[in-house]
Amino acid sequence: MLSNLAKRVLFAVVAIPLFIYVLYSGGLLLHIVILILSSLGLHEYFSMIHRSGSRIFSAPAYFFNFLIILVNYLSVSGIIHLNTTEFLLIMSLVFIFNMGSAAVMHLFFGSKEHITNEVGMMTHGLQYISIGFISILLIPELVAEAYPVNPPVNPNLLSIIVFAAIWASDTFAYFVGRKFGKHKLLESISPNKTVEGFVGGILGSAIVFSLPCILLLENCSILALSTLIILGIVIGLIGTIGDLVESSLKRHAGVKDSSNLIPGHGGILDRFDSALFVFPTMFIFLELWVIIAL
């Protein structure tokens, strides 16, 4: 029998190159993969909510998640013409319609005394899962829109670099925590996380996120390198928060993993918990950068 670590490594060796290929390819393939991952993530989220005793009508969330990704693909492919700001406005309207449809369904078919709580959890699920995954699509689109000619970095490559920093943070945190971990970070939520592992994770993400500046760019200024190091630290910090949020959901539901879909890794949310927080954060940073710089 393979150990849990061996299963994790074996899966990573196969899955990571495939996922990198999908990220770099972009287009329809990436949208299909994001739709599948986000739908599975929503399923895991609602399964945990049901385990905790709440009854939620989740169908609107799946529909509106599909609708948002479809609109994004139609925009990217040129079938409809939307810039990033217009797409975000449509996405906001979709969330409002989602909340309204969820309220109507609970009003007629659900528990009226818990309608506020259950509609809130359903809306939170759509925002938590969908915004996180859709941000993976939006970051390269924003870069391509801001720099139609000679972008500072390949837009699709940027997403790969962000994921590399997230994976480095997880890897450094795991091994540094195992070797040097003595002080618990938040034992009530995640008993295995240590302060030492947390610091190691931040160090790992900062190193990996700053490497492309040194290796790929001819003129890597001190300012550019410092900015990337700071962003790498932010990725490690925000990624840990995403990890702890998902751990809190699992603890509330009384489960060890969000599902057993991935051998040695748990479920989709277990693998993308950090990314669901990091990519929206990076999108906000890039949006502000574009506004200020351009």
N, C-alpha and C positions, 0 to 999 in steps of 0.2 A: 504493500500500500504506500502511495506517495504521501509524504508529509504535507501539511498545509502550506509551508513555505515553498516546497517543490511545486505544488499545484499553482501557486501564485506566480512563480517564476516561469513555469511552462506556458501558462495562459498569456502572460505578458509578452513572452518571446514571439508568440503567434499573433496576438491581437494588436499590439502597439504598432508594428509596421503596417498592418492593414488599415488601422485607424489614421495613421499619418498619411497614407496614400489617399484616403477619402478626404481628409482635411485639405491636402494640397490640390486635389482634383477639383474640389468645389462643385458648383453647378447642381444638376438634378440629383446626382449620387449623394452629395452631402446633405441635401434637403431630405431625401428619403431616409438616410441614416438618422438624421436629427429627429425626424418624425417618429421613427421606430423607438429610438432611445427615450424621447420625451413621453411617448405613450406608455412605454413600460415603466418609466419613472412615476407617472401619474398613477398607474395601477398599483405600484408598490406603496406609494403614499396613501392612497385610499384604503388599501388593505390594512395598513398600520392603524389608520384612523378607525376603521371598523373593529379591529381587535381591541382598541381602547374603549369601545362601547358606544361610539357615536354612529348614527345611521345617516349616510349622506347620499344624495342623488348625484352621482359623479358624471353622468352622461354629458351634460353641457360642457364640462371641462375638456373632455376628449374632443368634442366637436369644435370648440373654439380654439383649442390647441392646433388642430388640423387646419382650421381656417386661417390662422395667423401665418403658419408656415407656407400654406398655399399662396397667400397674398404676397409673401416675401419672395417666393420663387417666381411668381408672375412678374413681379417688379424687376428682379435681377435679370430675368430672361428677356425683358423688353416688351412683354405682352401688354403690360400696363406701365405707366411712367410715374414712379414715386421716388422722391428723395428720402433720406433717412428720417428727416423731421416729419414728413407726411406719413411715413410708415408707422412711426411711433404714435402719431395722433390716431391712426386707425387702430393700432393695437390697444390704446387706451379706451377707445370706444368699444372694442371687443370685450375688454374686461368689464366694462359697465353693463353691457348686454348679458354677459355671463352671470354677473351678480343678480341682475333682474330675473333672468330665466331660472336661476337656482332658487330664488326667493319664491317665485310662482309655483315651482314644482313642490317645494317643501310646504307651501301654504295649502295646496290641494291634496297632496299625497303623503306628507310627512308629519313630523311632530311639531305642532304649532308652538308649544311652549319652549322648544329648543331651536326655533327657526334662526334666530340671530347667530347663535353659536355655530350651528351646522352650516349655514350659508357662509359665514366667515371662514370656516375651515376649508370649505370647497374653493372659495375664492383665493385663499392663501395657497392652496395646492397648485392652482393654475398659475399664480404669480411666481411662486417658488420654483416650480419645475419649468414652466414654459419660458419665462423670462431668462432663466439661466441657460437653457439650451438654445433659445433663439439668439441670445447674445453671441454665441459661437458663430452664428451666421452673420451677425451685424458688424462685428469688428472688421473683418476683411472688406466688407462692403463700404464701411465708413472710410477706410483708408483709400480704397479705390476711388471713391467719390471725391475725397479731399485732394487727392493727387492723381488726376487722370493721366498725367504724363510724368515719367520718372519718379515714382514713389520712392521714399527713402528705404523701404523694405518691401519685398513681395507680400501683398496683402494676405494671401493664404499661408505664407510662411510665418507670419506674425502669430496666427492662431497656434501653429505647431510649437513655436517658441514659448508661448504662454503655457501650453500643456506640459512642455518639457520642464518648465520651472515648477509646476504643480507636482509632477511626478518626482522631481528631485527633492522637493520639500517632504513629500511622503516618505521617500526612501531614506533620506538623511535622518528624518525624525525617528523612523523605525529603528535604524541601526545605532544611532547615537543614544536613543532611549534605552535600547537593550544593553548597551555597553556601559553607559555612564548614568542612566536614569536612577535617581534616588528620591527626588521631590515630586510629589503628585501635582499635576496641573489643575484638574477639576475632577477629583475622584468620584464625586456624586453623579457625574454625567458620563465620564469615560475613565474608568479605573486604571487603564493601562498607559494613559498619556502622562508624560513627565515634563517638568520644566526644561530639563536638559534636552529631551527630544524635541520640544517646541523650539528651543534656540537653534538646535541643529537643523531643523526643517527650514527655518528662516534663513540660515546661512546657506543651505543648499539651493534654495530658490533664488537668492541674491546672486550667487556665483553663476548659475546656469543662465539666468535672464540677462546678465551682463556680458556673457561670453560672445554672443554674436557681434556686439559692437567691436570687440577686439579682433575677432576672426574674420568677419564678413565685410566690415566697413573700412574703407581706406583711411578715412579721416575720423577717427574716434576721439573726439575732444574730451577733456576732463569733465566738462559740463554734461555731455551726452552720457559718459560712463557713470557719472555720479547719479544722474537721473534714473538710469536703468538699474543701478544697485538699489536705490530707494524704492523703485517699483517692484523689484524682486523681493525686498523686505515686506512690502505691502501684500504681495501675492502670498508669501508664507503666512503672514498674519491673518489675512482674510480667508485663506484656504483653511486654516485651523478653525476659525469661527464657523465656517460652513460644515466642517467635520463634526464639531461639537453640537451644532444645531441638529444635524441628522442623528447623532448619537442620542440626543435628548428625545427626539421623536421615537426612536427604537426603544428607549428605556420606558417611555410612556406607554408604548404598545406592548411591552414585555417580550420583545424579540431580540435576538442577537444580531441578525442581519436583516436588511430590508427584504431580501428574498434569497433563494439558493440558486439563482439563475446561472451565476458565473462560478465555476469550480475554484475554491480557495479564496474567492473575493467577495462572495455574497451576492448582492443585487446591483442593479444599475445605480441606485442612489448611493450605495456604498462606494462605488468607483467614481462617481461624478459629484459627490457631496461638496468637495472643495471647488470644483469648476463652476458649480451652480451659483457660487458667491463671487468667485474671482472674475469670471467673464463679464457680468454686469458692471462690476467695479472698474474693470479695464475699459469697458465701453464708455462709461461716464468720464473717465480720465481723458480718453482720446477725443471725445466730443468737446470737452473743455479746451483741450490742446488745439483742436481745429479752430474753435471760435477765437481763441486768443492769438494763435500764430497766423491764422489766415484772415 
